[in-house]
Amino acid sequence: MKFLANKIVEYLTGFILILIMVQAASLLHDSEIILPEIAALTVGLWIYHEANWLDRSFNLFLLPSVTAIIGFGINLLEISYTIKICLMIAIMVFLLVVTRSALAPSLATGLLPIIVNASKYSFIIAIVVFAFIEMIVVKGRKLDQNYAKKTKLNYRAMLLFLVSSLIWVAIVTLAGKPLMAAIPPVFVVFFETLQKPMYSAEMALKQIAALTLSALIGVLACTVIDSNVVVALITLPLVFGVLHLLKVKIPAAYAFPLLAMIVPPAVFSGLPLSALIASSYFLGIACLYHLFKKKNNKNLKLMRSYADTILLFRNFILPLKSKK
């Protein structure tokens, strides 16, 4: 009973922080204050207690802030949208490797200023403030002590993430849909699935469904409701319901309703379809990667078994020969 009460409090406090962010944007008439990945961070840290995210709690403030500032700067450059996205993806992967962090939402905070064409310093201030709040709450509740563990990054998987992401950007650009190049919640889930020790096709299908439905909920709500605060108030519980029905925990899914509030009009109506196509592509690759890894592990175990058998046979035969 106490556990349930604690979970209810965690959900309420997490959702309240998200609502405060949306309300602040409404009061200041500044959509750049709406940060979808802060919603993902809040759920992942305060509610799900994602162990890989809690490792090195200072990174909760540092990485989202740094990637957001870099992304903001890249967006100001006079280069094409596609090159901006490719450059930002490469930089973000480099930063995660250097800091040895698996904080996937920091990928999204770097892409966001490019996607929404952020030009106000309020964007940077909002990221820094909310990232600081995330860190302070984690430290205050000692979540980093209770759940943190040393993150072991799979660098081969990170290389696959980088290559697959750049190929995706190239595909959608050649198809004449460059604005589909970056869908932050999908990138976050893809990065995390590659780092997992195991991953199944069933889980991939559930995650694809959850991400697509979350995007659809966000788009439909924003279409029929004028107030972003009301949209957030309605969609956050709906996303919770979808995840509960599918029996999955995806912090990034909570970012989609907020993303629907701020994406360009050219992206807005097609966001659910983009989420479906992108998640199918990326999570399909994740499935194949884990299948290949599983097959290699089996072959390795088989080779070790053969080696052990030969060694055992040799240890048995040699003493017999020496007796003769």
Stockholm file with secondary structure:
# STOCKHOLM 1.0

chainA/1-324         MKFLANKIVEYLTGFILILIMVQAASLLHDSEIILPEIAALTVGLWIYHEANWLDRSFNLFLLPSVTAIIGFGINLLEISYTIKICLMIAIMVFLLVVTRSALAPSLATGLLPIIVNASKYSFIIAIVVFAFIEMIVVKGRKLDQNYAKKTKLNYRAMLLFLVSSLIWVAIVTLAGKPLMAAIPPVFVVFFETLQKPMYSAEMALKQIAALTLSALIGVLACTVIDSNVVVALITLPLVFGVLHLLKVKIPAAYAFPLLAMIVPPAVFSGLPLSALIASSYFLGIACLYHLFKKKNNKNLKLMRSYADTILLFRNFILPLKSKK
#=GR chainA/1-324 SS CHHHHHHHHHHHHHHHHHHHHHHHHHHHTCGGGCCHHHHHHHIIIIISCCHHHHSSTTHHHHHHHHHHHHHHHHHTSSSCHHHHHHHHHHHHHHHHHHHTCCCTHHHHHHHHHHHTTCCSHHHHHHHHHHHHHHHHHHHHTTHHHHHCCCCCCCHHHHHHHHHHHHHHHHHHHHTTCGGGSCCHHHHHHHHHHHHSSCCCHHHHHHHHHHHHHHHHHHHHHHHHCCCHHHHHHHHHHHHHHHHHHHTCCCGGGGHHHHHHHHSCHHHHTTHHHHHHHHHHHHHHHHHHHHHHHHHHHHHHHHHHHHHHHHHHHHHHHHHHHHHC
#=GC SS_cons         CHHHHHHHHHHHHHHHHHHHHHHHHHHHTCGGGCCHHHHHHHIIIIISCCHHHHSSTTHHHHHHHHHHHHHHHHHTSSSCHHHHHHHHHHHHHHHHHHHTCCCTHHHHHHHHHHHTTCCSHHHHHHHHHHHHHHHHHHHHTTHHHHHCCCCCCCHHHHHHHHHHHHHHHHHHHHTTCGGGSCCHHHHHHHHHHHHSSCCCHHHHHHHHHHHHHHHHHHHHHHHHCCCHHHHHHHHHHHHHHHHHHHTCCCGGGGHHHHHHHHSCHHHHTTHHHHHHHHHHHHHHHHHHHHHHHHHHHHHHHHHHHHHHHHHHHHHHHHHHHHHC
//
